[in-house]
Amino acid sequence: MPVDTGTERAWSAPYRTGSVLVSPRHELHTPEARPALRKVLTQVPRKVLPIAPAERHVALYELAVECPGMSEDELIKQACEFFGWRRMGKDIRDCLAADLAELRRQRRLERDVDRVGVVR
């Protein structure tokens, strides 16, 4: 079976890596860190699918840890802000909602009525 190696797909396009130093380094989602992260992340726009599911899962989980009791919609909006996406299309919403469902399946997150919580 032939393998398609075309470069017209977003996942096969090269992208530049970057780094940012935030102090303290474990608090990347704080309001103080967001401008630096946004600057780095908006230099090279990343689509949702090329981002590894594990990376999206960590971001969603850590946001849920820092802000317990958020609604699922708010958690998705915060994740969009974290990744530097200014608009949330159906593809992003569906992908992050599937990631939240996977985290619930793994029993890392739980859902109470309209709120998302961390399983400890």
C-alpha positions as CSV (number, residue, x, y, z in Angstrom):
1,M,0.0,0.0,0.0
2,P,1.5,3.4,-1.0
3,V,2.3,5.9,1.7
4,D,1.2,9.5,1.2
5,T,4.1,11.8,2.0
6,G,2.7,15.1,0.8
7,T,3.5,18.2,2.7
8,E,0.1,19.9,2.3
9,R,-1.2,18.5,5.6
10,A,-0.9,20.6,8.7
11,W,0.6,17.6,10.7
12,S,3.5,17.3,8.2
13,A,4.4,21.0,8.1
14,P,7.6,21.8,9.9
15,Y,7.4,24.1,12.9
16,R,9.9,26.0,15.0
17,T,10.4,25.1,18.6
18,G,10.8,27.7,21.3
19,S,11.2,28.0,25.0
20,V,10.2,30.5,27.7
21,L,11.5,30.8,31.3
22,V,8.8,31.3,33.9
23,S,9.6,31.6,37.6
24,P,8.5,29.6,39.4
25,R,8.5,27.1,36.6
26,H,5.7,24.9,37.8
27,E,3.1,27.7,37.6
28,L,2.8,28.1,33.8
29,H,-0.9,28.9,33.8
30,T,-0.8,31.9,36.2
31,P,-1.9,35.3,35.0
32,E,1.7,36.5,35.3
33,A,3.0,33.7,33.0
34,R,0.3,33.9,30.4
35,P,1.7,36.9,28.5
36,A,5.1,35.2,28.1
37,L,3.4,31.9,27.1
38,R,1.1,33.6,24.7
39,K,4.0,35.4,23.0
40,V,5.9,32.1,22.5
41,L,2.8,30.1,21.4
42,T,1.5,32.7,19.0
43,Q,4.8,33.0,17.2
44,V,4.2,29.6,15.6
45,P,0.5,28.8,15.6
46,R,-0.1,25.2,16.4
47,K,-3.2,23.3,15.3
48,V,-4.9,21.1,17.9
49,L,-4.3,17.7,16.3
50,P,-0.5,17.9,16.0
51,I,-0.3,18.6,19.8
52,A,0.3,15.2,21.5
53,P,-2.8,14.0,23.4
54,A,-0.5,13.6,26.5
55,E,0.3,17.3,26.3
56,R,-3.3,18.3,26.1
57,H,-4.2,15.9,28.9
58,V,-1.5,17.4,31.2
59,A,-2.7,20.9,30.4
60,L,-6.4,20.1,31.1
61,Y,-5.5,18.2,34.3
62,E,-3.3,20.9,35.7
63,L,-5.8,23.6,34.9
64,A,-8.5,21.5,36.8
65,V,-6.1,21.1,39.7
66,E,-5.5,24.9,40.0
67,C,-9.1,25.9,39.5
68,P,-11.3,23.2,41.1
69,G,-15.0,23.3,40.3
70,M,-14.8,24.9,36.9
71,S,-17.4,24.0,34.3
72,E,-16.3,21.9,31.4
73,D,-16.8,24.9,29.0
74,E,-14.6,27.1,31.2
75,L,-11.9,24.5,31.4
76,I,-11.9,24.2,27.6
77,K,-11.7,28.0,27.3
78,Q,-8.8,28.1,29.8
79,A,-7.0,25.3,27.8
80,C,-7.5,27.3,24.6
81,E,-5.9,30.4,26.3
82,F,-3.0,28.2,27.6
83,F,-2.3,27.0,24.1
84,G,-2.6,30.5,22.6
85,W,-5.7,29.9,20.5
86,R,-7.7,33.1,20.1
87,R,-10.7,31.4,18.6
88,M,-12.3,28.1,19.5
89,G,-13.5,26.2,16.5
90,K,-15.5,23.0,16.4
91,D,-12.4,20.9,15.9
92,I,-10.7,22.3,19.0
93,R,-13.8,22.0,21.1
94,D,-14.5,18.5,20.0
95,C,-10.9,17.4,20.5
96,L,-10.6,18.9,24.0
97,A,-14.0,17.5,25.0
98,A,-12.8,14.1,23.9
99,D,-9.6,14.6,26.0
100,L,-11.8,15.4,29.0
101,A,-13.9,12.3,28.4
102,E,-10.6,10.3,28.2
103,L,-9.4,11.8,31.5
104,R,-12.7,10.8,33.1
105,R,-12.4,7.3,31.7
106,Q,-8.9,7.1,33.2
107,R,-10.5,8.3,36.5
108,R,-8.2,11.3,36.7
109,L,-11.1,13.8,36.4
110,E,-14.7,13.5,37.6
111,R,-17.8,15.5,36.7
112,D,-20.3,16.7,39.3
113,V,-23.4,18.1,37.6
114,D,-21.8,20.9,35.7
115,R,-18.4,21.0,37.4
116,V,-15.1,19.2,36.7
117,G,-13.0,18.0,39.6
118,V,-9.8,16.1,40.1
119,V,-9.8,12.6,41.4
120,R,-7.3,12.3,44.2
